[in-house]
Amino acid sequence: MLGPEMLAPSRPIVFLSDFGLGNEWVGICHAVLSGIAPASPIVDLSHLVRPLEVGTGALLLADSMPYVPADAVVLAVVDPNVGKDREVAVRTGSGRDLVGPDNGLLSLGWEAAGGVAEAVEITASLAIREPITQSFRAPDTLCPAAARLASGVALEDLGPAVDPGTLEVVQVAEPDVEDGKIACEVLDFNRFGNVQLNVRAADLAEAGLDSKPALLVEAVSGSAEAQRGKTYADFPAGEYGVLFDERGWLTIVRGNPASALEGLGLSLGAPVWIRDAS
């Protein structure tokens, strides 16, 4: 049984997963974290990453990094290959530590936090709770490692060093930008049917579309003229609009309670074309 570390001050633990809220998994992880690092606040970033979607989890983590405390330990678990990918702890250039499976989930986060300064594989006995439940490893490996870091244990005490060049990464597709046109794709969508595209403000400017009051949004199954706006209240019920969300991505929306996702028949990774609507 692992006893709590009594070192102070303890660092916050920021927790991301695809576990959902309909079972005991998040609660069990909380119990293990609190048992080892009782003075560390635990921030639930999200547990509603769509199941097994490493790429969208990685993107959410990276986009949230500006809000994550500089001394935080980030625990991220989206792990389709439970038990097959090595488990790692990564120290970033900004000083944040990221703990999770080595499947690319952490990679966009460490890029947003200053890159990889050093990394280790989690194998040391002090970072493992025995016996390990192979079908639900997080409470026995990743949670103890994150909690030990939060309570003051040195990164190198968690296991052997890992060559940063061997860590798995995920890539965000770049849009194809031309004068007056952007070919892009759906990065993500939320429960309100708002659709996030892999387009930043710089891409809209490069295409010469940044000053246009309306854009034509084209998908395989339909198209719509979308007015530019800054907030959801800018669009009447059922009307399409585009705005840059809090994460900086161009997002297709519809005035409440309509869904842009359903209206345009879109899905994750679906192609979208953006043009001048005039």
C-alpha positions as CSV (number, residue, x, y, z in Angstrom):
1,M,0.0,0.0,0.0
2,L,1.5,3.4,-1.0
3,G,1.5,5.9,1.8
4,P,0.9,9.7,1.2
5,E,3.9,11.9,0.6
6,M,4.1,14.7,3.2
7,L,6.2,17.1,1.1
8,A,4.9,20.6,0.7
9,P,3.9,22.6,-1.2
10,S,2.1,20.1,-3.5
11,R,1.5,20.8,-7.1
12,P,-1.9,20.8,-8.8
13,I,-2.9,17.8,-10.8
14,V,-4.9,18.5,-14.0
15,F,-6.8,15.3,-15.2
16,L,-8.0,14.6,-18.7
17,S,-9.5,11.3,-19.9
18,D,-12.2,9.6,-22.1
19,F,-13.6,7.7,-19.1
20,G,-16.9,9.5,-19.1
21,L,-19.0,10.1,-16.0
22,G,-21.3,7.1,-15.9
23,N,-19.0,4.8,-14.0
24,E,-16.5,4.7,-11.1
25,W,-13.3,5.1,-13.1
26,V,-12.8,8.9,-12.5
27,G,-13.6,8.5,-8.8
28,I,-11.2,5.6,-8.4
29,C,-8.4,7.7,-10.0
30,H,-9.3,10.6,-7.7
31,A,-9.1,8.3,-4.7
32,V,-5.6,7.1,-5.6
33,L,-4.3,10.6,-6.4
34,S,-5.6,11.9,-3.1
35,G,-4.2,9.0,-1.2
36,I,-0.7,9.7,-2.4
37,A,-0.8,13.5,-2.7
38,P,-3.6,14.7,-0.3
39,A,-2.5,18.4,-0.5
40,S,-2.7,18.5,-4.3
41,P,-5.8,20.1,-5.8
42,I,-7.2,17.9,-8.7
43,V,-8.6,19.8,-11.7
44,D,-10.9,17.7,-13.9
45,L,-10.1,19.3,-17.3
46,S,-12.5,16.9,-19.1
47,H,-13.5,13.2,-19.0
48,L,-15.7,13.5,-22.1
49,V,-13.1,13.1,-24.8
50,R,-14.8,10.8,-27.2
51,P,-13.8,7.2,-26.5
52,L,-10.4,6.2,-27.8
53,E,-9.9,9.4,-29.9
54,V,-6.3,10.1,-29.1
55,G,-6.1,13.0,-31.7
56,T,-9.0,15.0,-30.3
57,G,-7.7,14.4,-26.8
58,A,-4.3,15.6,-27.7
59,L,-5.7,18.7,-29.3
60,L,-7.9,19.6,-26.3
61,L,-4.9,19.2,-24.0
62,A,-2.8,21.5,-26.2
63,D,-5.4,24.1,-26.5
64,S,-6.0,24.1,-22.8
65,M,-2.3,24.5,-21.9
66,P,-2.4,28.3,-21.6
67,Y,-4.9,27.9,-18.7
68,V,-2.9,25.2,-16.9
69,P,-0.8,26.4,-14.0
70,A,2.9,26.5,-14.7
71,D,3.7,24.0,-11.9
72,A,1.0,21.6,-12.8
73,V,1.2,17.8,-13.3
74,V,-1.0,16.9,-16.2
75,L,-2.5,13.4,-16.1
76,A,-4.0,12.4,-19.5
77,V,-5.5,9.0,-20.3
78,V,-7.0,8.1,-23.7
79,D,-5.5,4.7,-24.3
80,P,-7.0,2.4,-27.0
81,N,-4.1,-0.1,-26.5
82,V,-4.3,-0.5,-22.8
83,G,-1.1,-2.1,-21.5
84,K,0.6,-2.2,-24.9
85,D,2.0,1.4,-25.1
86,R,4.7,2.3,-22.6
87,E,3.7,4.8,-19.9
88,V,5.8,7.9,-19.7
89,A,6.3,11.1,-17.7
90,V,7.5,14.1,-19.7
91,R,8.9,17.4,-18.3
92,T,8.3,20.3,-20.6
93,G,10.4,23.4,-21.2
94,S,7.8,25.4,-19.2
95,G,8.2,23.2,-16.2
96,R,4.9,21.4,-16.5
97,D,5.0,17.6,-16.2
98,L,2.8,15.4,-18.5
99,V,1.9,11.8,-17.5
100,G,0.2,9.4,-19.8
101,P,0.5,6.6,-22.4
102,D,3.1,7.0,-25.1
103,N,0.6,7.1,-28.0
104,G,0.8,10.7,-29.1
105,L,-1.8,12.0,-26.6
106,L,0.8,14.2,-24.8
107,S,2.6,15.4,-27.9
108,L,0.6,18.5,-28.8
109,G,0.5,19.4,-25.1
110,W,4.3,19.4,-24.7
111,E,4.7,21.4,-27.9
112,A,2.4,24.0,-26.4
113,A,4.3,23.9,-23.2
114,G,7.8,24.5,-24.5
115,G,8.8,21.1,-25.9
116,V,10.3,18.1,-24.2
117,A,13.1,18.9,-21.7
118,E,13.4,15.3,-20.5
119,A,11.3,12.1,-20.3
120,V,11.2,8.8,-18.4
121,E,9.3,5.5,-18.7
122,I,7.2,4.8,-15.6
123,T,8.6,1.6,-14.2
124,A,9.9,2.3,-10.7
125,S,8.2,0.5,-7.8
126,L,7.4,3.8,-6.0
127,A,5.3,4.8,-9.0
128,I,3.3,1.6,-9.3
129,R,0.5,0.3,-7.2
130,E,0.4,-3.5,-7.1
131,P,-1.2,-5.6,-8.3
132,I,-1.7,-3.9,-11.6
133,T,-5.2,-4.4,-13.1
134,Q,-4.2,-4.8,-16.8
135,S,-7.7,-3.8,-18.1
136,F,-7.7,-0.6,-16.1
137,R,-4.1,0.4,-15.5
138,A,-4.5,4.1,-14.8
139,P,-5.0,3.8,-11.0
140,D,-2.0,1.5,-10.7
141,T,0.6,3.2,-12.9
142,L,-0.3,6.6,-14.3
143,C,-2.1,8.0,-11.2
144,P,0.6,7.0,-8.7
145,A,3.3,8.5,-11.0
146,A,1.4,11.8,-11.4
147,A,0.7,12.0,-7.6
148,R,4.4,11.2,-6.8
149,L,5.5,14.1,-9.0
150,A,2.9,16.4,-7.5
151,S,4.1,15.6,-4.0
152,G,7.7,16.3,-4.8
153,V,9.3,13.1,-6.1
154,A,12.0,13.7,-8.8
155,L,11.1,12.8,-12.4
156,E,14.2,10.6,-12.7
157,D,12.9,8.5,-9.7
158,L,10.0,7.3,-11.7
159,G,12.0,5.2,-14.2
160,P,14.7,5.2,-16.8
161,A,15.3,8.1,-19.2
162,V,13.6,8.0,-22.6
163,D,15.0,9.5,-25.8
164,P,12.6,12.3,-26.7
165,G,13.0,11.4,-30.3
166,T,11.4,8.0,-29.7
167,L,8.2,9.5,-28.2
168,E,5.0,9.1,-30.3
169,V,3.5,12.2,-31.8
170,V,0.2,13.1,-33.5
171,Q,0.0,15.6,-36.3
172,V,-2.8,18.2,-36.9
173,A,-3.6,18.4,-40.6
174,E,-2.8,21.8,-42.2
175,P,-5.5,23.4,-44.4
176,D,-4.9,24.0,-48.1
177,V,-5.0,27.8,-48.4
178,E,-5.5,29.6,-51.8
179,D,-6.5,33.1,-52.7
180,G,-10.2,33.2,-51.9
181,K,-10.5,29.6,-50.8
182,I,-9.6,27.2,-48.0
183,A,-9.8,23.4,-48.1
184,C,-9.9,22.2,-44.5
185,E,-11.4,19.5,-42.3
186,V,-13.4,18.9,-39.2
187,L,-11.1,18.8,-36.2
188,D,-13.8,18.3,-33.5
189,F,-17.4,19.1,-32.6
190,N,-19.2,19.6,-29.4
191,R,-22.5,18.5,-27.9
192,F,-24.2,21.7,-29.2
193,G,-23.3,20.8,-32.8
194,N,-20.7,23.5,-33.2
195,V,-18.0,22.3,-35.7
196,Q,-14.3,23.1,-35.2
197,L,-12.2,23.4,-38.3
198,N,-8.4,23.2,-38.7
199,V,-8.3,26.9,-39.7
200,R,-6.7,29.7,-37.7
201,A,-7.0,33.5,-38.1
202,A,-3.8,33.6,-40.1
203,D,-5.2,31.1,-42.6
204,L,-8.3,33.2,-43.2
205,A,-6.0,36.3,-43.7
206,E,-3.8,34.4,-46.1
207,A,-6.8,33.5,-48.2
208,G,-8.0,37.1,-48.2
209,L,-11.2,36.1,-46.4
210,D,-10.6,37.8,-43.1
211,S,-12.5,41.0,-43.9
212,K,-15.5,39.2,-45.6
213,P,-18.8,39.7,-43.7
214,A,-20.0,36.2,-44.8
215,L,-18.4,33.0,-45.9
216,L,-19.7,30.1,-48.0
217,V,-19.3,26.9,-46.2
218,E,-19.4,23.8,-48.4
219,A,-19.5,20.2,-47.3
220,V,-20.0,16.9,-49.3
221,S,-23.6,16.8,-48.2
222,G,-24.6,20.4,-48.3
223,S,-23.6,24.1,-48.1
224,A,-24.6,27.2,-46.2
225,E,-23.9,30.9,-46.2
226,A,-22.5,31.7,-42.8
227,Q,-22.3,35.2,-41.4
228,R,-19.2,36.3,-39.5
229,G,-19.6,36.9,-35.7
230,K,-17.8,36.9,-32.4
231,T,-20.3,35.2,-30.1
232,Y,-23.2,32.7,-30.4
233,A,-25.8,35.4,-29.7
234,D,-24.8,37.1,-33.0
235,F,-26.8,34.5,-35.0
236,P,-30.6,34.2,-35.1
237,A,-32.1,30.8,-34.4
238,G,-31.2,28.3,-37.1
239,E,-28.9,30.7,-39.0
240,Y,-25.4,29.6,-39.8
241,G,-22.4,31.6,-38.6
242,V,-18.6,31.3,-38.3
243,L,-16.5,32.6,-35.4
244,F,-13.1,31.8,-33.8
245,D,-13.7,29.9,-30.6
246,E,-11.8,30.2,-27.3
247,R,-9.2,27.8,-28.6
248,G,-8.5,29.9,-31.7
249,W,-10.1,27.6,-34.3
250,L,-12.6,28.7,-36.9
251,T,-15.9,27.2,-35.9
252,I,-19.2,26.7,-37.8
253,V,-22.2,27.4,-35.6
254,R,-26.0,27.9,-35.9
255,G,-28.2,30.0,-33.8
256,N,-29.6,28.0,-30.9
257,P,-31.1,25.4,-30.8
258,A,-30.0,24.3,-34.3
259,S,-27.0,22.1,-35.0
260,A,-24.4,23.0,-37.6
261,L,-23.0,19.4,-37.4
262,E,-26.4,17.9,-38.3
263,G,-27.4,20.6,-40.8
264,L,-24.3,20.1,-42.9
265,G,-24.0,16.3,-42.3
266,L,-20.5,16.6,-41.0
267,S,-18.4,14.2,-39.0
268,L,-14.8,14.0,-37.5
269,G,-12.3,14.5,-40.3
270,A,-14.9,15.4,-43.0
271,P,-13.7,17.8,-45.7
272,V,-15.0,21.4,-45.7
273,W,-14.4,24.2,-48.2
274,I,-14.5,27.9,-47.2
275,R,-15.1,30.6,-49.9
276,D,-16.3,34.2,-50.1
277,A,-20.1,34.2,-50.0
278,S,-20.5,37.4,-52.1
